[in-house]
Amino acid sequence: MVAWMDSPRTTNGIQAPSFLYGTAWKEDDTQRLVTMALAAGFRGIDTANQRKHYHEAAVGEALQLAFDAGMQRDALFIQTKFTHRDGQDHRLPYDEAAPISTQVLQSFESSLAHLQVDVIDSYVLHGPSTSRGLAREDREAWAAMEELHAEGRVRMLGVSNVTAEQLSLLCREARTPPAMVQNRTYARKAWDREVRAVAKEHGVVYQGFSLLTASPAALTSAEVDRIVARTGRTRAQIVYRFAMHLGMICLCGTKSATHMAEALAATELDLTADEIKSLTDLGSA
Ligand SMILES: NC(=O)c1ccc[n+]([C@@H]2O[C@H](COP(=O)([O-])OP(=O)(O)OC[C@H]3O[C@@H](n4cnc5c(N)ncnc54)[C@H](OP(=O)(O)O)[C@@H]3O)[C@@H](O)[C@H]2O)c1
């Protein structure tokens, strides 16, 4: 299966697909697009119980259609997130007056109901509630997530939108450290080199999002154009494949069937060592 090819394993040996289909910003098209992504060959789904940007229940409808059509649950990698109050609008999946640990539990139960599954493969803290260090709310949320993991309702934990310092702190402090980190990957930050280094040190798998949009100058650079000319592949495919060479799982949330097929076919592309170096250097300038 192309979608799982080459993908990194977590320290406890769980493998996630090379691509996760991102379900943000799809609103009433969510079910249709997730169904289309599964048909295209995506086997990893990223969502969140954050109605402001995601429609998790519609993701669940697409999953049920796939299961009804014979898809096995263990053929899919399903990831969702707990989002603090600050990242939500008025459509909350929990009682905002409840303690954070209760909010996590309520959000999680609501995710299971939306997605119509019993177990979540990867449960992610959408982002710390502070830009430096970890706040009491983050520690409380993580402890509640650890309980879900200990009960076997979640196969692994993850964290998103973190600095290298925050990831390092969580890896050192947590009883159950994160197995995944999901971050926006800017070429100008050397493709998030500092966070990737901490992730590598602690055996955490890195997931990159906004690979095509956060770094427009890199996408249209002469280096990428040279590889386009050599391979006949698209810029998007080259960036995705390069990200995989750096050890990343790629988030892709395209709404286009052509772009879905294109993304998955990026795994067929071979980059030379020189090309990988020149793309790496793009972000180090
Ligand atoms: N943890 C977080 O806070 C967070 C934040 C943002 C995103 N995410 C996750 O990451 C997922 C992906 O988000 P993203 O920011 O990486 O953006 P994206 O949804 O993957 O796509 C961004 C843009 O790139 C275009 N695009 C995609 N594939 C292309 C291709 N092959 N060629 C040319 N253009 C292409 C898309 O247009 P088309 O639709 O026309 O292809 C779209 O306009 C989200 O759905 C969400 O699951 C997480």
PDBQT file of the ligand as one rigid body, heavy atoms in Angstrom, charges set to zero:
ROOT
HETATM    1  N1  LIG A 301      -2.408  21.210  14.133  1.00  0.00    +0.000 N 
HETATM    2  C1  LIG A 301      -2.813  22.323  13.583  1.00  0.00    +0.000 C 
HETATM    3  O1  LIG A 301      -2.961  23.365  14.235  1.00  0.00    +0.000 OA
HETATM    4  C2  LIG A 301      -3.082  22.356  12.108  1.00  0.00    +0.000 A 
HETATM    5  C3  LIG A 301      -3.099  23.586  11.435  1.00  0.00    +0.000 A 
HETATM    6  C4  LIG A 301      -3.317  23.578  10.055  1.00  0.00    +0.000 A 
HETATM    7  C5  LIG A 301      -3.533  22.376   9.392  1.00  0.00    +0.000 A 
HETATM    8  N2  LIG A 301      -3.535  21.210  10.088  1.00  0.00    +0.000 N 
HETATM    9  C6  LIG A 301      -3.830  19.930   9.399  1.00  0.00    +0.000 C 
HETATM   10  O2  LIG A 301      -3.105  19.861   8.205  1.00  0.00    +0.000 OA
HETATM   11  C7  LIG A 301      -4.008  19.634   7.119  1.00  0.00    +0.000 C 
HETATM   12  C8  LIG A 301      -3.429  20.189   5.846  1.00  0.00    +0.000 C 
HETATM   13  O3  LIG A 301      -3.372  21.607   5.934  1.00  0.00    +0.000 OA
HETATM   14  P1  LIG A 301      -2.290  22.446   5.140  1.00  0.00    +0.000 P 
HETATM   15  O4  LIG A 301      -2.153  23.748   5.842  1.00  0.00    +0.000 OA
HETATM   16  O5  LIG A 301      -1.064  21.596   4.972  1.00  0.00    +0.000 OA
HETATM   17  O6  LIG A 301      -2.928  22.761   3.760  1.00  0.00    +0.000 OA
HETATM   18  P2  LIG A 301      -3.651  21.869   2.621  1.00  0.00    +0.000 P 
HETATM   19  O7  LIG A 301      -5.088  21.792   3.015  1.00  0.00    +0.000 OA
HETATM   20  O8  LIG A 301      -2.952  20.584   2.431  1.00  0.00    +0.000 OA
HETATM   21  O9  LIG A 301      -3.526  22.677   1.278  1.00  0.00    +0.000 OA
HETATM   22  C9  LIG A 301      -3.215  24.000   1.210  1.00  0.00    +0.000 C 
HETATM   23  C10 LIG A 301      -3.301  24.489  -0.218  1.00  0.00    +0.000 C 
HETATM   24  O10 LIG A 301      -2.412  23.758  -1.065  1.00  0.00    +0.000 OA
HETATM   25  C11 LIG A 301      -3.102  23.394  -2.258  1.00  0.00    +0.000 C 
HETATM   26  N3  LIG A 301      -2.596  22.089  -2.745  1.00  0.00    +0.000 N 
HETATM   27  C12 LIG A 301      -2.691  20.897  -2.159  1.00  0.00    +0.000 A 
HETATM   28  N4  LIG A 301      -2.098  19.931  -2.900  1.00  0.00    +0.000 NA
HETATM   29  C13 LIG A 301      -1.622  20.554  -3.987  1.00  0.00    +0.000 A 
HETATM   30  C14 LIG A 301      -0.905  20.126  -5.139  1.00  0.00    +0.000 A 
HETATM   31  N5  LIG A 301      -0.592  18.833  -5.308  1.00  0.00    +0.000 N 
HETATM   32  N6  LIG A 301      -0.547  21.060  -6.043  1.00  0.00    +0.000 NA
HETATM   33  C15 LIG A 301      -0.874  22.348  -5.886  1.00  0.00    +0.000 A 
HETATM   34  N7  LIG A 301      -1.567  22.814  -4.811  1.00  0.00    +0.000 NA
HETATM   35  C16 LIG A 301      -1.936  21.937  -3.885  1.00  0.00    +0.000 A 
HETATM   36  C17 LIG A 301      -4.552  23.298  -1.860  1.00  0.00    +0.000 C 
HETATM   37  O11 LIG A 301      -5.393  23.562  -2.966  1.00  0.00    +0.000 OA
HETATM   38  P3  LIG A 301      -6.327  22.388  -3.615  1.00  0.00    +0.000 P 
HETATM   39  O12 LIG A 301      -7.346  22.057  -2.583  1.00  0.00    +0.000 OA
HETATM   40  O13 LIG A 301      -6.897  23.056  -4.811  1.00  0.00    +0.000 OA
HETATM   41  O14 LIG A 301      -5.432  21.251  -3.948  1.00  0.00    +0.000 OA
HETATM   42  C18 LIG A 301      -4.685  24.371  -0.798  1.00  0.00    +0.000 C 
HETATM   43  O15 LIG A 301      -5.029  25.602  -1.378  1.00  0.00    +0.000 OA
HETATM   44  C19 LIG A 301      -5.310  20.275   7.596  1.00  0.00    +0.000 C 
HETATM   45  O16 LIG A 301      -6.434  19.822   6.904  1.00  0.00    +0.000 OA
HETATM   46  C20 LIG A 301      -5.309  19.824   9.029  1.00  0.00    +0.000 C 
HETATM   47  O17 LIG A 301      -5.721  18.482   9.129  1.00  0.00    +0.000 OA
HETATM   48  C21 LIG A 301      -3.298  21.172  11.418  1.00  0.00    +0.000 A 
ENDROOT
TORSDOF 0
